[in-house]
């Protein structure tokens, strides 16, 4: 589950979606009372946490503590932004809002307003939420993301300690002709024609560089595995349907060289380093703040 407040995954993406921003302010706030946490002079209500759980689609309280902690972190980041005098120009936020409306509502602002009205949320409240998200994202970039470096030694260590992560998958290219139960009398004819004609021209389908287990039933996977390249299978019957396979090529799984896996290794190291820097940053903010959890 991706974190929504202060988590590396959510903040790296930048901002929450239109629907998420709207649902965060749902009417569930009136159903639950009590203080969840105090961060300095600010308060997080239990209803705020339940709102976020609902927005995330959680139907039980198993994630309550994590979400509450993420909300605490978010308030700490916003406080740090205020102390650093970080500002977000209104026109920058408006540009982002236009992008979101274009993506979620086809560019029709009136549809956004209708949705907000149904949720009993003012545009000003929603706009302020988007602005906060942008500030949190900008703070993470300044403190964490722009400082992430994948050193050669760290990359080499990652590659050597996790060989299974850097392997090319077993893939095949095959052509498959499928006949319905009513077409079973065509099998002999198709068996002969497929030796001279393209299987696609006969009504078949070509699959290029696919992982068999992700595309085909086990019976077909076993047949493909046993076939040499360039050969044609016997007819395979599954639930009355008939399948004829031509195996074009086969790429065995193999461990990628460091150079071949370079981009993957770099991404993995940067993700780990970003998570480390983020946690260290949050620990510093927490150490300097008054936090009381109820």
Protein Blocks (a to p, Z undefined) as FASTA:
>chain_A
ZZfehpaklmmnopacfklmmmmmpcklmmpgcjfbdehjbccdfklmmmmmmmnopabf
klmmmmmmmmmmmmmmmmmmmmnopacdfklmmmmmmmmmmmmnnopaklmmmmmmmnop
afklmmmmmmmmmmmmmmmmmmmmmmpccdfklmmmmmmmmmmlmccddddddddddddf
klmmmmmmmmmmmmmmcfklnopacdehiafklmmcfklmmmmmmpcghiacddddeehi
acddddfbdcddddddfklmmmmmmmmmmmmmmmmmmmmmmmmmmmmpccddZZ
